[in-house]
Amino acid sequence: PLKKKKKKKKKKKKKKKKKEKKKKK
């Protein structure tokens, strides 16, 4: 029997947006 090739699922990396902290004077 022919072995079916398993497809590797590519995980999408979510880019976390870094919020710039405003420095209080």
Residue frames as qw, qx, qy, qz and C-alpha x, y, z in Angstrom:
[[0.000, 0.882, 0.472, 0.000, 0.00, 0.00, 0.00],
 [0.373, 0.537, -0.020, 0.756, 1.14, 3.52, -0.82],
 [0.397, -0.489, -0.468, 0.620, 1.99, 5.62, 2.16],
 [0.090, 0.889, 0.323, 0.312, 0.24, 8.95, 2.20],
 [0.434, 0.210, -0.253, 0.839, 2.47, 11.90, 2.86],
 [0.284, -0.746, -0.521, 0.301, 1.43, 13.85, 5.89],
 [0.235, 0.716, 0.116, 0.648, 1.08, 17.53, 5.24],
 [0.437, -0.280, -0.448, 0.728, 2.70, 19.70, 7.86],
 [0.051, -0.895, -0.416, -0.152, 0.51, 22.52, 8.99],
 [0.415, 0.295, -0.160, 0.846, 2.30, 25.82, 9.04],
 [0.306, -0.722, -0.513, 0.351, 1.61, 27.82, 12.15],
 [0.223, 0.745, 0.136, 0.614, 1.11, 31.51, 11.52],
 [0.469, -0.266, -0.424, 0.728, 2.98, 33.62, 13.99],
 [0.063, -0.903, -0.377, -0.197, 0.97, 36.54, 15.23],
 [0.431, 0.277, -0.216, 0.831, 3.03, 39.67, 15.60],
 [0.339, -0.752, -0.493, 0.274, 2.28, 41.45, 18.83],
 [0.227, 0.744, 0.051, 0.626, 2.28, 45.20, 18.46],
 [0.512, -0.294, -0.452, 0.669, 4.27, 46.78, 21.24],
 [0.077, -0.925, -0.312, -0.204, 2.52, 49.83, 22.61],
 [0.439, 0.368, -0.268, 0.775, 4.93, 52.66, 23.14],
 [0.441, -0.685, -0.488, 0.311, 4.75, 53.87, 26.70],
 [0.154, 0.810, 0.028, 0.566, 4.64, 57.63, 26.93],
 [0.538, -0.115, -0.485, 0.680, 7.03, 58.88, 29.58],
 [0.244, -0.899, -0.340, -0.132, 5.39, 61.20, 32.05],
 [0.371, 0.501, -0.284, 0.729, 7.53, 64.19, 32.82]]
